[in-house]
Structures are given as structure tokens and as C-alpha cells.
Amino acid sequence: MRRTSRIVVALLVSGPLGACGSGSSPEEARPSVLVTTSAAAPSPPAARVSLPEALSRYVTATYGGDHRYVGDCASARPDPRAVCSLEKGTVDAGTGYAVGAPYSEIDAFLLLREDAAGWRVVDDHVPPESGGPTSGPEPDWFARVGS
């Protein structure tokens, strides 16, 4: 059921409207104002973030506006601005995914978790290119999904 907010204003004036300044007492000339409001309607609950939406948000934030998330790599078509994902396994109360361009190498590994608000990326790891320097230690969860 949807609630609506209403504001009710009632002006109660004793005597004719011309009584203001006509020598009547201040109590008679002052209108009474009654304002009542119902409880504000609660805002609708935020929509849960779906897994594809969480991945899409990551792609937009990381790759830039000219790239887009296109879904599972198994069904993705080659496109230089597309980024797809591949589920790698369940770890640390979350799910590991690899992301990258369709029919190309993996760019990064993500750890996603689902909570009351939906799915969110809780960590990411970009492995070094072969022979390149590492950007820091590998997260524990990566050892279980990074193959």
C-alpha cells in the first residue's frame, strides 16, 4: 500500500477579515493556524544489484566509458570495446571471476560477494604480464581461482 504525505492548513479567524487593525483585541485579530502532516512516505527500497550490474559497474569504473560489459565470455562476440567475464570458482564466501576482452587474455581477477544489497566487487587483482614486475603480493583468494 502506498502512503502519501499531506499537509493540512486550517485558518480560523474570529470576526470578519477586516477586523485586523479595527480596534479589536490582538487575540481576536490573530488567526489560529493548525498544521498537521502525516508521516513521510518511506522511500522505496533500493533495487538489489545483480551480478551483471556489479560487473558492469566495475568495467565502467576501471576500463572507462568507451568499454562495456557484455556478459559471459562463452557467449560474447569479439569486440575491441567489450569486456566479458568467466566464473572461476567459489572462495572466501564469494565468487571469483576473470574479466577481459572476448577471445583474448584475462585482464584481471575479481572477487565478488552477495549481501542484502546484492552483488559487489570486494577485491580485484591484476596479475603481472609474463616476465613483468608484480604490483604487490597476490591476495590469498587469487591462489584458489587464478588458474
URHUCOR-V485962 format. One line per field, one symbol per residue. ss: DSSP state (H for helix, E for strand, L for the rest). Layout:
ss = ???
This chain:
ss = LLLLLLEEEEEELLLLHHHLLLLLLHHHHLLEEEEEELLLLLLLLLLLELHHHHHHHHHHHHHLLLLEEEEEHHHLLLLLLEEEEEEEEEELLEEEEEEELLLLLEEEEEEEEEELLEEEEEEEELLLLLLLLLLLLLLHHHHHHLL
